[in-house]
Amino acid sequence: MFRFFAKFATFAVAFLLISTPAAFAEKNPPKGSTTTGPQEIARLFNGKTSFWNSGGSAYWGPGGVFESTGRKGEDYGKGKWYITTSGKLCQEATYYWMESNTVKNDDWKGCWEFQTAPDGVVWERFLPDKTEWYRHNAGKQKNGNANAKAFKANGAKLGF
């Protein structure tokens, strides 16, 4: 169980650090920022694949379909994502990995909150850990399920 949570704490931090230099991390969002609306968050994620520095990725599919994989194909996550009316992007998924020749799994839920600065820049942070705020980096995202082959391969390794 500890291995799972250590791995997915890394997942969450990787999501936030989507190639954003540390110089852009802030303890607070910029002064005058407001909660990013659900429509804007949907525009940033719906139908896109996010790629992380760790090598993992996540697909935020239409209708709330969520898939994720780790950097080496050692895990696979499948579940749903949704946006709250209070400007949070959440995902609930079951993650699967191989341990001692046995497929293990655990459920995981995480949310991120978003703020839009007066200059239009969107900032985000991971809520359970209340990490620092980072600029959203659309450059680390691609339209569509850009990692579908890896999701399928990793899922197949684990019996899906």
C-alpha angles and dihedrals in degrees: 000000000000090000090055096051093043089052095048095043082060088049091056095047090047089054091054095045094052089163093305113150115241088241088074095055115106135182089223132023115257117288112272094025119148133202110279111242123244092246092057093048089050090051090053096050116013111112094002137115118224117209120202133207088245090065095251125118143194133208118214098198130191115276092027098294110160129190129169139176136188127242097266100032091256094130142028130200128197129177142089140305130204143170123235125220088245094064102266128136110210135182129194115190144153112236122207129197139161118254124170090347090304128108109239127190141185136179119244133185126189136166136197126202126215136208128185116217122220088257090058097254112141116223126194142185138184109253108207089058095029089221122185120288118264133188113256107250111208088177089078093057133080130197117256129007093318093170099044093126092055092046090051093045094047091046090050091051087058096045103267 
